[in-house]
Each structure stands twice: as C-alpha cells, then as structure tokens.
Amino acid sequence: MKKKKQDKSTRGSAKIVVANDSPSESTGSGREKNPSVTPGSHGHSHRWRPAAIATGITLSIVGLTWVAGNLLYTRIAIGDQIFSGHITNTALQRDVQQASANYRLSIAYPNHSTKAFPLAAIGLQPDIARSLQALHKNQHSWRHRFAWWQPVHITILGVIHSSTLSQFTSRDATIVTVPPHDASLHITNGVASLDAEMPGKAYGPADADQTILEAAQQMQTKPVTMQPIALAPTITMQKLLPVQAKLTAILRQKITIHIAGQVITPSAVDIGGWLTLTNDNAAGVAIGIDNNQVRRYFDALASSYTQPAKPQILDVSGEILSEGQQGLQVSNTQNTADTLSSNLLNHTSQDLALTTTATPFRTITAPTTGKWIEVNVATKQLYAYDQGELVRNYSVTAGAPATPTILGRFAIYAKYVSQDMFGENVDGSRYFQPHVPYVNYFYADYAIHGNYWRPASYFGLVNSSHGCVGIPVDDSAWLYAWAPIGTPVIVHS
C-alpha cells in the first residue's frame, strides 16, 4: 500500500517536472516558486469568463440595435412633421415642396400679438433639390449614424435675397421705441462742429437677420420672440473726426480777391456758405461745393462795385440838367468763381482777381417839342413837359438802393389800367402785388405806375421800389391819361 502511494506521488512529481521543465525542482520548494500551481489558482483563471460573455452579448445587442436602427428606424423631420427615412425621394420632394409653400414664420410681438409670413417675404427662395442633397448627406453622416434615433431635420436651402431679408427684419421684426441718432457734422458761424451720436432702443430678435433666416430654413413652428435690443447709430463721432479736421482746414484757408484796387478776403462764414455736407457710407459725411452759391457770392461782389454810367442830361436850351459820370463794369466773375470752386476742397491759398473796366457816359438832350417826362431819382421828383413847358410836377418813390431805377432816355411802350405784379426780392424771396393801377412801361419791366401800398410820407423822401417809379394813385391817373405810348422818359440822378 505504501508503494502505491509512492507511485502516485511519483507520478504527480513527474507532472510537476514537466510543467516546470526542470527535474531538479520536483520538491515542495519548487511548487512554492511556481504560483501557477498554487492551490486555488485554477479556479481564478476562469473567473473572467462570465463577464466577458456578458460584455460580448451586450455589445452584440448594441451593435445589432445600431445596425437595425440605421437600417429600419431612420426618420426625417420637415418642420414639426416626422416622416420615415425610407420615404421615396419623389414623395419626399413633394412633401418638402408643399411644406415650404405652406410654411409661415411666426413672430411674437411685445403686445402678445403674432404675425405669420411666407418664405418669400423673408427673402428666401427655396431650392428643393439642394435641400434634399444636404438632407441625404446628413443622413449618411457619422454624427447621425451614432444618434440614429434622432430625426434628421431638413434645412431649406436656396437663394437668399439679403436686401429683402434686411428690409423684412427692420420693418416686420423690429419695433423701434427710441430711434438712434447719428453723429452729425455741421458748420456754425464758420466753425466745423460735431454733435455726438445717441444709441436707440427697440424690440427684436438678437442677431435678427441670422435668427430669422435660421428659423425660416428650419421651418420652425415656435414663434420667434422679441427682446429689448440697442440700436447702434450708423455714424459715430469717431468716424467723423477726420472729416471735421479736413472741413476745418477748408474753412481756414486764405482766399484773396482783387477788385478795383481793393483786396477782399472771404471769411470762414462766407466759405461755409459755399459748402455742402451730405451723408456718405464710407466717410460718414461727404464735403461738397455748391457752385451756384460761389457764383452768387461773386455776382454780389461784382454788383457792389459795378456802377452804371450816369448820362449827362441837357435841357432844351443846352444847359446841363445832370452831369455825366463814367461807370464801372466788372467782368470774368463766372470764370473766377469756377476757379475758386475747383480748388476749394484742396484747402490751399488762392489769389484771384476780377477785371474792371470803365464805361463812358452818354449825353441826352431833352426834346424840344411834344410831351416828355423827366424823373430825378435823387430829388425823387417827376416833371411832365409839353412843348418845353412844365405842366405837372409829382413826388415819387423810385428804386431802392439795392434795386435802383435804370438811368437814361427811354419811351413809354406799353400801358395797362391795372396789372398784377410779381418778382423776386433781394433776399431771394418772392413778392406779389395785385391790381397795380395805371401802369406805363418805359423799359423792360421798369414802369411809372400808381402806388397804393406805401404811406404818403414815402413820396418825395424815400426810394423803396424794386426799380419802378411809383406815384400817388390820383396823380398816376392823370399821368396815364396824359402820356400816350411813345412819350419820351428821361431818368437821371
């Protein structure tokens, strides 16, 4: 019996020797060095197998679910409607076409009202083919494949009319409560001044254009809501600072104009009157030139130096009634004005000159026969002669200093018992005088007529007309009846 036990032990030792590949380690100490054969080690090596099997089964289920979901359960969202992902392309195209045509974007206003708008009002022109191509691309993306249970939302692509979208946003998706004020540049008494900008207040979607467009492209059914927003001015003071600097240089430039031995230097106020300021997208304000204002300045300057020749008037006996005097004519005003305008914005010094020439006076002899009329605008008197004899004398009010009566020898060429008169005042305003009585035109629109709107104290003392010779109404009635067409009229000072 002992021998059999030893044989078993020997067989066991042989197995150990084979496992360790060394016959010298058949002792107990050899078993301690090889932990793979320690008691209980065989059970631990099989402990991981149930977990691995469970994990494999779980992964298999997840994989099969993922494959089945991608193959069988894909869905498409058109707005708030869900369709099977296996719908035919023709049916899908029809449904998208119909949905985009019927879609209305809702906007909720602060007063709790809502309005709905079609895609065309927003500026979106759908391209169904492009929209479906983008949809199919999203369907096959890895992002969707991993989240297969979520429907793929179609995005309506197409032509976006930016101007229509912006107009829609400002008109229908923005309620302005306080409009913004742009910074402004203006000229005050020859100084370039700036007024600061002021932001505005409104209700509207944040990032309005993008929010509206995204909601429309997704055919969002939930109304787009408004919130308080600030409206930024288009033009700021910072943007206008360079323009102000340039305008200041233009106003301060030195301009000299020589005329009749005098030197005229236009002031900054004068220069400011020649300039225009208009809105400009790039600079904020554009500086321009009003050429008509420049020409008016030169015309007024020339007019202040222009003197008509004063005719020498002789009476029937040859004696001098009024001494003659040379006149002064100013020329090249338009060319000089245009030269100034062309260089004005360069804000460099300009030295200009207006040409003046003397004009000789005429000698006028009073008629020796027949009727004739003498008007002395200096003494403000009118004399009526017949055959060299004085028959009547009236006090008059002739042309004011700014609108003097023309001097010289003329003749009555038209007569009206009553006429409405109108024209332009010196300041550019218009005047209208109805029912002017007993009108005798002697040159162009110069006439001797009755004047009912001036007080009696004016006649003989104040020249106040636009160039005509006015006399009291009763006196004008006599003169009208007495002087026929062709009667000579001599006007002098």
C-alpha positions as CSV (number, residue, x, y, z in Angstrom):
1,M,0.0,0.0,0.0
2,K,2.8,2.4,0.8
3,K,4.4,1.6,-2.5
4,K,1.3,2.5,-4.4
5,K,1.1,5.9,-2.6
6,Q,4.7,6.5,-3.6
7,D,3.9,5.7,-7.2
8,K,1.1,8.2,-7.2
9,S,3.4,10.8,-5.6
10,T,6.0,10.0,-8.2
11,R,3.5,10.4,-11.0
12,G,2.4,13.7,-9.5
13,S,6.1,14.8,-9.3
14,A,6.6,13.9,-12.9
15,K,3.8,16.2,-13.9
16,I,5.4,18.9,-11.9
17,V,8.7,18.4,-13.5
18,V,7.1,18.6,-17.0
19,A,5.3,21.8,-16.0
20,N,8.5,23.4,-14.8
21,D,10.7,21.9,-17.5
22,S,13.3,21.1,-14.7
23,P,13.6,17.7,-12.9
24,S,15.7,19.3,-10.1
25,E,12.6,21.3,-8.9
26,S,10.4,18.4,-8.0
27,T,10.4,19.3,-4.3
28,G,7.9,21.3,-2.4
29,S,10.1,24.3,-2.7
30,G,9.6,24.0,-6.4
31,R,5.9,24.3,-6.1
32,E,6.3,27.5,-4.0
33,K,8.3,29.1,-6.8
34,N,5.6,28.4,-9.4
35,P,2.4,30.2,-8.4
36,S,0.6,28.8,-11.3
37,V,0.1,25.6,-9.5
38,T,-0.7,27.0,-6.0
39,P,-3.9,25.8,-4.5
40,G,-7.0,27.7,-5.9
41,S,-5.1,29.2,-9.0
42,H,-7.0,27.1,-11.5
43,G,-10.4,28.5,-10.3
44,H,-9.2,32.2,-10.6
45,S,-8.2,31.7,-14.2
46,H,-11.8,31.0,-15.1
47,R,-13.4,33.9,-13.2
48,W,-13.3,36.4,-16.1
49,R,-15.3,34.2,-18.5
50,P,-18.9,35.1,-17.4
51,A,-18.1,38.9,-17.5
52,A,-16.6,38.6,-21.0
53,I,-19.5,36.6,-22.2
54,A,-22.0,39.3,-20.8
55,T,-20.0,42.1,-22.4
56,G,-19.9,40.3,-25.7
57,I,-23.6,39.7,-25.6
58,T,-24.2,43.4,-24.7
59,L,-22.0,44.6,-27.5
60,S,-23.7,42.3,-29.8
61,I,-27.1,43.6,-28.8
62,V,-26.0,47.2,-29.1
63,G,-24.4,46.5,-32.5
64,L,-27.5,44.7,-33.8
65,T,-29.7,47.6,-32.4
66,W,-27.5,50.2,-34.1
67,V,-27.5,48.3,-37.4
68,A,-31.2,47.7,-37.2
69,G,-31.9,51.3,-36.2
70,N,-29.8,52.7,-39.1
71,L,-31.5,50.3,-41.5
72,L,-35.0,50.3,-40.2
73,Y,-35.7,53.3,-37.9
74,T,-34.3,56.4,-39.6
75,R,-36.7,59.4,-39.6
76,I,-36.9,62.8,-41.3
77,A,-38.3,66.0,-39.8
78,I,-39.9,68.6,-42.1
79,G,-40.7,71.4,-39.7
80,D,-42.6,69.7,-36.9
81,Q,-43.8,66.8,-39.0
82,I,-41.9,63.4,-38.8
83,F,-41.6,61.1,-41.8
84,S,-40.0,57.7,-42.2
85,G,-36.5,57.8,-43.5
86,H,-37.5,55.2,-46.1
87,I,-39.8,57.5,-47.9
88,T,-39.1,57.7,-51.6
89,N,-37.2,60.7,-53.0
90,T,-40.2,61.6,-55.2
91,A,-42.6,61.6,-52.2
92,L,-40.1,63.4,-50.1
93,Q,-39.6,66.1,-52.7
94,R,-43.3,66.6,-53.0
95,D,-43.7,66.8,-49.2
96,V,-40.9,69.3,-48.8
97,Q,-42.2,71.4,-51.7
98,Q,-45.7,71.5,-50.2
99,A,-44.4,72.2,-46.7
100,S,-42.2,75.1,-47.8
101,A,-45.0,76.6,-49.8
102,N,-47.4,76.4,-46.9
103,Y,-44.9,77.4,-44.2
104,R,-45.4,80.6,-42.3
105,L,-42.8,82.1,-40.0
106,S,-44.4,83.4,-36.8
107,I,-43.1,86.4,-34.9
108,A,-44.4,87.2,-31.4
109,Y,-44.5,90.9,-30.6
110,P,-44.3,92.5,-27.2
111,N,-48.0,93.3,-27.1
112,H,-48.6,89.5,-27.2
113,S,-49.8,89.5,-30.8
114,T,-48.3,87.4,-33.6
115,K,-47.9,87.6,-37.3
116,A,-47.1,85.0,-39.8
117,F,-45.0,85.5,-43.0
118,P,-44.2,83.3,-46.0
119,L,-40.7,82.5,-47.0
120,A,-40.8,84.9,-49.9
121,A,-41.5,87.8,-47.5
122,I,-38.3,86.9,-45.7
123,G,-36.2,86.8,-48.9
124,L,-35.7,83.0,-49.0
125,Q,-36.3,81.4,-52.4
126,P,-36.2,77.6,-51.8
127,D,-34.1,75.2,-53.9
128,I,-35.7,71.8,-53.1
129,A,-33.0,69.8,-54.9
130,R,-30.2,71.4,-52.9
131,S,-32.2,71.0,-49.7
132,L,-32.6,67.2,-50.4
133,Q,-29.0,66.8,-51.3
134,A,-28.0,68.3,-47.9
135,L,-30.6,66.2,-46.1
136,H,-29.2,62.9,-47.6
137,K,-25.7,64.0,-46.8
138,N,-26.7,64.5,-43.2
139,Q,-28.5,61.1,-43.2
140,H,-25.2,59.4,-44.1
141,S,-23.0,61.3,-41.7
142,W,-21.4,59.5,-38.8
143,R,-22.9,62.0,-36.4
144,H,-26.4,60.9,-37.4
145,R,-25.4,57.2,-37.6
146,F,-24.4,57.3,-33.9
147,A,-27.6,59.1,-33.0
148,W,-29.8,57.1,-35.4
149,W,-32.9,57.5,-33.1
150,Q,-32.9,61.3,-33.7
151,P,-34.8,62.5,-36.8
152,V,-32.7,64.4,-39.4
153,H,-34.2,67.9,-39.8
154,I,-34.3,69.2,-43.3
155,T,-32.8,72.7,-43.9
156,I,-34.4,74.7,-46.7
157,L,-31.6,76.0,-48.8
158,G,-31.9,78.3,-51.8
159,V,-31.3,81.9,-52.9
160,I,-31.2,84.4,-50.0
161,H,-32.1,87.9,-51.0
162,S,-30.1,89.9,-48.4
163,S,-31.8,93.2,-49.1
164,T,-35.3,91.7,-48.8
165,L,-34.2,89.9,-45.5
166,S,-32.8,93.2,-44.1
167,Q,-35.9,95.1,-45.1
168,F,-38.1,92.4,-43.5
169,T,-36.1,92.5,-40.3
170,S,-36.3,96.3,-39.9
171,R,-39.9,96.5,-41.0
172,D,-41.6,93.5,-39.5
173,A,-39.2,92.1,-36.9
174,T,-38.1,95.3,-35.2
175,I,-40.2,97.7,-33.1
176,V,-38.2,100.9,-32.5
177,T,-39.1,102.7,-29.3
178,V,-36.3,105.3,-29.4
179,P,-34.6,105.8,-32.8
180,P,-30.8,106.1,-32.9
181,H,-29.3,109.4,-33.8
182,D,-26.2,109.5,-35.9
183,A,-23.3,111.8,-35.0
184,S,-23.6,114.9,-37.2
185,L,-21.1,117.4,-38.6
186,H,-22.3,121.0,-39.3
187,I,-20.9,124.4,-39.9
188,T,-21.9,127.1,-37.4
189,N,-20.6,130.7,-37.9
190,G,-17.7,129.3,-39.9
191,V,-16.7,126.6,-37.4
192,A,-16.9,122.8,-38.1
193,S,-18.8,121.4,-35.1
194,L,-19.7,117.8,-34.1
195,D,-22.8,116.5,-32.4
196,A,-22.4,113.2,-30.6
197,E,-24.4,110.1,-31.6
198,M,-27.1,108.6,-29.5
199,P,-28.0,104.9,-29.4
200,G,-31.6,103.9,-29.9
201,K,-33.9,101.3,-28.2
202,A,-36.0,98.7,-29.8
203,Y,-37.6,95.2,-29.5
204,G,-36.4,92.5,-31.9
205,P,-34.6,89.1,-32.1
206,A,-31.0,89.0,-31.1
207,D,-28.8,88.9,-34.3
208,A,-32.1,89.5,-36.1
209,D,-31.1,88.6,-39.7
210,Q,-29.4,85.3,-38.7
211,T,-32.2,84.3,-36.2
212,I,-34.9,85.0,-38.8
213,L,-33.1,83.1,-41.5
214,E,-32.3,80.1,-39.4
215,A,-35.9,79.8,-38.1
216,A,-37.2,80.0,-41.7
217,Q,-34.7,77.5,-43.0
218,Q,-35.7,75.0,-40.3
219,M,-39.4,75.8,-40.8
220,Q,-39.6,76.5,-37.1
221,T,-43.1,76.5,-35.8
222,K,-42.4,78.1,-32.5
223,P,-42.7,81.9,-32.8
224,V,-39.6,84.0,-33.0
225,T,-39.6,86.1,-29.9
226,M,-38.5,89.7,-29.4
227,Q,-36.4,91.1,-26.6
228,P,-35.0,94.6,-25.8
229,I,-32.1,95.5,-28.0
230,A,-29.9,98.5,-28.5
231,L,-29.8,100.2,-31.9
232,A,-26.3,101.4,-32.8
233,P,-26.0,104.6,-34.8
234,T,-24.6,104.3,-38.3
235,I,-22.3,107.3,-38.0
236,T,-20.2,107.9,-34.8
237,M,-18.2,110.9,-33.8
238,Q,-15.0,108.8,-34.1
239,K,-15.8,108.2,-37.7
240,L,-16.4,112.0,-38.3
241,L,-13.2,113.3,-36.7
242,P,-11.1,113.1,-39.9
243,V,-13.9,114.8,-41.9
244,Q,-14.1,117.5,-39.2
245,A,-10.3,118.1,-39.5
246,K,-10.5,118.4,-43.3
247,L,-13.5,120.7,-43.1
248,T,-11.7,123.0,-40.6
249,A,-8.7,123.3,-42.9
250,I,-11.1,124.2,-45.8
251,L,-12.8,126.9,-43.7
252,R,-9.5,128.4,-42.5
253,Q,-7.8,128.6,-45.9
254,K,-6.7,132.1,-47.1
255,I,-8.5,133.4,-50.2
256,T,-7.8,136.9,-51.6
257,I,-9.8,138.5,-54.4
258,H,-8.6,141.7,-56.0
259,I,-11.1,144.1,-57.5
260,A,-10.9,147.8,-58.4
261,G,-7.7,148.3,-56.3
262,Q,-9.3,146.6,-53.3
263,V,-8.5,143.3,-51.7
264,I,-11.4,141.2,-50.5
265,T,-10.8,138.2,-48.1
266,P,-13.8,135.9,-47.8
267,S,-14.4,134.9,-44.2
268,A,-14.9,131.4,-42.8
269,V,-18.6,132.2,-42.7
270,D,-18.5,133.0,-46.4
271,I,-16.6,129.8,-47.2
272,G,-19.0,127.8,-45.1
273,G,-21.9,129.1,-47.2
274,W,-20.3,127.6,-50.3
275,L,-20.0,124.1,-48.9
276,T,-22.5,121.2,-48.7
277,L,-22.4,118.3,-46.2
278,T,-24.1,115.0,-47.3
279,N,-24.2,111.5,-45.8
280,D,-21.6,109.1,-47.1
281,N,-21.4,105.4,-46.3
282,A,-17.6,105.4,-46.3
283,A,-16.6,108.6,-44.6
284,G,-19.8,109.3,-42.8
285,V,-20.1,112.8,-44.3
286,A,-19.0,114.0,-47.7
287,I,-17.9,117.6,-48.2
288,G,-19.1,119.1,-51.5
289,I,-19.3,122.5,-53.2
290,D,-22.4,124.5,-54.1
291,N,-21.2,126.1,-57.3
292,N,-24.3,128.3,-57.5
293,Q,-23.6,129.8,-54.1
294,V,-20.0,130.5,-55.1
295,R,-21.2,132.3,-58.3
296,R,-23.8,134.2,-56.3
297,Y,-21.1,135.4,-54.0
298,F,-19.0,136.7,-56.9
299,D,-22.1,138.2,-58.6
300,A,-22.9,140.1,-55.4
301,L,-19.3,141.2,-55.1
302,A,-19.3,142.4,-58.7
303,S,-22.6,144.1,-58.2
304,S,-21.3,146.1,-55.2
305,Y,-18.6,147.6,-57.4
306,T,-20.5,147.9,-60.7
307,Q,-21.6,151.4,-61.4
308,P,-23.7,152.2,-64.5
309,A,-22.6,155.3,-66.4
310,K,-24.6,158.3,-65.4
311,P,-25.9,160.1,-68.6
312,Q,-25.4,163.8,-69.0
313,I,-28.8,165.4,-69.4
314,L,-29.2,168.7,-71.3
315,D,-32.4,170.7,-71.3
316,V,-33.9,172.3,-74.4
317,S,-31.6,175.3,-74.1
318,G,-28.5,173.1,-73.9
319,E,-27.9,173.7,-70.3
320,I,-26.7,170.7,-68.2
321,L,-29.5,169.3,-66.1
322,S,-27.4,166.5,-64.8
323,E,-23.6,165.9,-65.0
324,G,-22.4,162.8,-66.7
325,Q,-20.3,160.2,-64.9
326,Q,-18.3,157.2,-66.1
327,G,-19.5,153.8,-65.0
328,L,-17.5,150.7,-63.8
329,Q,-18.1,147.2,-65.2
330,V,-16.8,144.0,-63.5
331,S,-16.1,141.0,-65.8
332,N,-14.8,137.4,-65.6
333,T,-16.9,136.7,-62.4
334,Q,-18.1,133.3,-63.6
335,N,-14.6,132.0,-64.6
336,T,-13.1,133.3,-61.3
337,A,-15.9,131.6,-59.3
338,D,-15.3,128.3,-61.1
339,T,-11.5,128.5,-60.5
340,L,-12.2,129.0,-56.8
341,S,-14.6,126.1,-56.7
342,S,-12.2,123.7,-58.4
343,N,-9.5,124.3,-55.8
344,L,-11.6,125.0,-52.7
345,L,-11.5,121.4,-51.3
346,N,-7.7,121.3,-51.6
347,H,-7.6,123.9,-48.8
348,T,-4.7,125.8,-50.2
349,S,-4.3,129.5,-50.5
350,Q,-5.9,131.2,-53.6
351,D,-5.1,134.6,-55.0
352,L,-7.8,135.7,-57.5
353,A,-8.6,138.9,-59.4
354,L,-11.7,140.3,-61.0
355,T,-11.3,142.6,-64.1
356,T,-12.9,146.0,-64.1
357,T,-13.3,148.4,-67.0
358,A,-14.7,152.0,-67.2
359,T,-17.8,152.6,-69.3
360,P,-18.3,156.1,-70.8
361,F,-21.5,158.2,-70.1
362,R,-24.0,159.3,-72.8
363,T,-25.3,162.8,-73.4
364,I,-29.1,163.0,-73.6
365,T,-30.9,166.2,-74.8
366,A,-34.4,166.8,-73.7
367,P,-37.0,167.0,-76.5
368,T,-37.8,170.5,-77.8
369,T,-41.3,169.6,-78.9
370,G,-44.2,167.4,-77.8
371,K,-44.7,165.7,-74.5
372,W,-41.9,164.2,-72.4
373,I,-41.4,163.1,-68.8
374,E,-38.3,163.8,-66.6
375,V,-37.6,161.7,-63.4
376,N,-35.0,162.8,-61.0
377,V,-34.3,159.8,-58.7
378,A,-32.1,161.9,-56.4
379,T,-34.7,164.5,-55.6
380,K,-37.5,161.9,-56.1
381,Q,-39.5,164.2,-58.4
382,L,-41.3,163.7,-61.7
383,Y,-41.9,166.5,-64.2
384,A,-44.3,166.5,-67.1
385,Y,-43.4,168.8,-70.1
386,D,-45.4,169.7,-73.1
387,Q,-43.8,171.8,-75.9
388,G,-40.9,172.6,-73.5
389,E,-43.3,173.9,-70.8
390,L,-43.7,172.2,-67.4
391,V,-47.3,171.2,-66.9
392,R,-47.2,169.0,-63.8
393,N,-44.8,168.0,-61.0
394,Y,-45.2,165.0,-58.7
395,S,-43.3,163.5,-55.8
396,V,-42.2,159.9,-56.4
397,T,-40.7,156.8,-54.7
398,A,-38.2,155.3,-57.1
399,G,-35.9,152.2,-56.9
400,A,-34.4,151.3,-53.6
401,P,-30.5,151.3,-53.3
402,A,-30.4,147.5,-53.8
403,T,-32.8,147.7,-56.8
404,P,-32.2,151.1,-58.4
405,T,-34.2,152.6,-61.2
406,I,-32.4,152.5,-64.6
407,L,-31.0,155.8,-65.8
408,G,-31.2,157.1,-69.4
409,R,-33.6,158.1,-72.1
410,F,-36.4,155.8,-72.9
411,A,-40.0,155.9,-74.2
412,I,-43.4,154.5,-73.0
413,Y,-44.0,151.3,-75.0
414,A,-47.0,149.7,-73.1
415,K,-49.8,150.8,-70.9
416,Y,-52.2,148.9,-68.5
417,V,-55.0,150.4,-66.5
418,S,-54.4,147.6,-63.8
419,Q,-52.0,144.8,-63.6
420,D,-50.8,142.2,-61.0
421,M,-47.0,142.4,-60.4
422,F,-44.7,139.8,-59.0
423,G,-41.0,139.0,-58.9
424,E,-38.0,138.3,-56.7
425,N,-36.8,140.2,-53.7
426,V,-33.1,140.9,-53.0
427,D,-33.1,138.1,-50.4
428,G,-34.4,135.5,-52.9
429,S,-38.0,135.5,-51.6
430,R,-40.9,136.3,-53.9
431,Y,-43.3,139.2,-53.9
432,F,-46.8,139.6,-55.4
433,Q,-48.6,142.9,-55.7
434,P,-52.2,142.7,-57.1
435,H,-54.1,145.4,-59.1
436,V,-51.3,147.9,-59.6
437,P,-53.1,150.9,-61.2
438,Y,-52.1,153.0,-64.2
439,V,-49.0,151.2,-65.4
440,N,-46.7,152.9,-68.0
441,Y,-43.8,150.7,-69.1
442,F,-40.8,152.6,-70.4
443,Y,-38.0,150.0,-70.4
444,A,-38.2,146.2,-69.9
445,D,-40.1,145.7,-66.7
446,Y,-39.5,149.3,-65.4
447,A,-42.6,151.4,-65.3
448,I,-44.3,154.5,-63.9
449,H,-47.4,153.5,-62.0
450,G,-49.7,154.3,-59.1
451,N,-48.6,153.0,-55.7
452,Y,-51.3,152.4,-53.1
453,W,-49.3,150.4,-50.5
454,R,-46.7,153.0,-49.5
455,P,-47.6,155.7,-47.0
456,A,-47.8,159.3,-48.2
457,S,-44.6,160.1,-46.3
458,Y,-42.5,158.0,-48.7
459,F,-43.3,160.1,-51.8
460,G,-40.5,162.6,-52.3
461,L,-38.5,161.3,-49.4
462,V,-37.8,157.5,-49.7
463,N,-36.8,155.4,-52.7
464,S,-38.4,152.0,-51.9
465,S,-39.4,150.1,-55.0
466,H,-38.0,147.2,-57.0
467,G,-37.0,149.7,-59.7
468,C,-40.2,151.2,-60.9
469,V,-41.3,154.8,-60.3
470,G,-44.3,155.0,-58.0
471,I,-46.5,158.0,-57.6
472,P,-49.8,158.5,-55.7
473,V,-52.8,156.8,-57.3
474,D,-54.7,160.1,-58.1
475,D,-51.6,161.6,-59.8
476,S,-50.9,158.4,-61.7
477,A,-54.4,158.5,-63.2
478,W,-53.7,161.9,-64.7
479,L,-50.3,160.9,-66.0
480,Y,-51.8,157.7,-67.5
481,A,-54.4,159.7,-69.4
482,W,-52.0,162.5,-70.4
483,A,-48.9,160.5,-71.7
484,P,-49.6,158.3,-74.8
485,I,-47.4,155.4,-76.0
486,G,-44.1,156.8,-77.4
487,T,-43.8,159.6,-74.8
488,P,-40.1,160.1,-74.0
489,V,-39.0,159.3,-70.4
490,I,-35.6,160.7,-69.2
491,V,-34.4,159.3,-65.9
492,H,-31.4,160.8,-64.1
493,S,-29.9,161.4,-60.7
